[in-house]
Amino acid sequence: MKFRFTGTGDSAQVPCFGCDCPVCARARVIASARRGPCSAEVEVDGNRYLLDAGHMDLAARCERHRPSAILLTHYHADHVQALLHLRWGRGEPLPVYGPKDPHGFADLFRHPGVLDFKAGLKPFRPLLLPSLTVTPVPLHHSKPTLGYCLDDGGGRLAYLTDTCGLPGATERFLREWQPDVVVLDTGHPSSVIKPTNHNSLPMALQIIERLDVSAAYLTHIGHDLDRELAESPPALPANVRVPKDGEEFFVGPMAQPSMALYRMGDAR
């Protein structure tokens, strides 16, 4: 399984409009310092699966390699906005899976175009896709939200954004499921004492420690956390990494045995 971060930022992204903090100023002149809307993609045996659809260049990227399916964590705009363009495409319908949410992103439901919205996924009930088993798990957020546990028969990855803490049932499932890699929401810096909707950095690190995984990545990073990481970098555990947009790694047999992953490269 090859995993790629197509976006590691939050809804404001980096640079944040109107902000002159050092990381936003840097991101305006250095492309690799930018963070787009939180999203990712997985490739398994020639099949490409998208995790969320916030990046506005999505239609162009899908023309290069048409996805086999799209998995939406939830229906906030920064996770689905690119579908407003993609839906008017041509060709075979694109299967779209997500949580049960009667409101969703209403205009997409009314005018789906090429998008084939499936019935809402049920937590802990596996979805069988070509070469990939997807188990949805509930998360804590302001809209119905699912994380996705991905298993290609050779490696396991848990993609967990957007969330503030983990529901008890989800954490128990993950302990038993034993992912090789966890990608975890970390939207707030350490200075946020009572986070809402997204984990703070200390909260995320506590979750990773409890799950006892060999490798973890932080995502959904806002510019305030980005600034903390740049100005006073905390001593992160050896198994925790802060990725850039465009970063890739393998999970499973092609990965480094000691780390359960192999980083392909940073954003260009």
Secondary structure as UniProt FT lines:
FT   STRAND          2..7
FT   TURN            17..18
FT   HELIX           22..29
FT   HELIX           31..33
FT   STRAND          39..44
FT   TURN            45..46
FT   STRAND          47..51
FT   TURN            56..57
FT   HELIX           58..64
FT   STRAND          69..71
FT   HELIX           77..80
FT   TURN            81..82
FT   HELIX           83..86
FT   TURN            87..88
FT   STRAND          94..97
FT   HELIX           106..110
FT   TURN            113..114
FT   STRAND          115..117
FT   TURN            123..124
FT   STRAND          127..129
FT   TURN            130..131
FT   STRAND          132..138
FT   STRAND          146..151
FT   STRAND          156..160
FT   HELIX           168..177
FT   STRAND          181..185
FT   TURN            190..191
FT   HELIX           201..211
FT   STRAND          215..219
FT   HELIX           223..231
FT   TURN            238..239
FT   STRAND          240..241
FT   TURN            245..246
FT   STRAND          248..250
FT   TURN            253..254
FT   TURN            257..260
FT   STRAND          261..265
//
